[in-house]
Amino acid sequence: MSDVIDLPPPPPLGRLAGAREIALFLDFDGTLVNLAHAPGAIDVPPDLGPRLRALGDRLGGRLALVSGRSLEDLGGHCPIDGIACAGSHGAARRDAAGVAIGDPALAIAPGALEALRSGARELGLMLEAKPHGAALHYRANPERAALAEALADEVAARFELAIKPGKGVVELTQTGADKGGAVRAFLALRPFAGALPVFVGDDVTDEDGMIACEEAGGFGILVGDRAPTAARYRLPDVPAVYEWLSL
């Protein structure tokens, strides 16, 4: 793991592409759009979908969005037709043609969701139910972080779920669902296979994707100043990501 202070900016994307074909894996919240107080409050550029498709075309189709949001939620904020995507922290995957990759993602047990809903109501937390998991949000009330984490720990232990901590949120998913698995699944398929993989993300859950890229000979790029990280390079914020991508 690297100390963020020592991380340099990445080389220009054009220079990387000149050395070897690049496969780009991009997080969404905190990377392509700024974080907001609630999941539905993000401000998405109206032409982001077409711009991402154009970037994917420049890369020969080797572009994938890898988000904690479900694919349905992601598509509701940004047109993702023609873009390979992994949602629900990598559990649900599809290629650029919309064809599913791997086994269908499983929903968490109804009892787990009910326990989270009851606990969130009692503790004053915001619960976001997802097709393949659930998220306890406390960004608007950071003093409730410990309460959210304790509730997540309790429910995860009872229902054998995985915990995904993030910025102002703690999520529960089926075990084995992570962004690293999504990266590996894409890298096994054309047009990603054999390319230099690069993961760009800002949050703790993006570390799995960065590690998977490093294992395949690539690297991660951290957005922001979180530490520790497996990233090799750093970009300070969302506008810097757009500049680096020429997006």
Secondary structure by P-SEA (a helix, b strand, c coil): ccccccccccccaaaaaaacbbbbbbbcccccccccccccccccccaaaaaaaaaaaaacccbbbbccccaaaaaaaccccccccccccccccccccccccccccccccaaaaaaaaaaaaaabbbbbbcccbbbbbccccccaaaaaaaaaaaaaaacbbbbbbcccccccccccccaaaaaaaaaacccccccbbbbbbccccaaaaaaaaaaaccbbbbccccccccccbbbccaaaaaaaacc
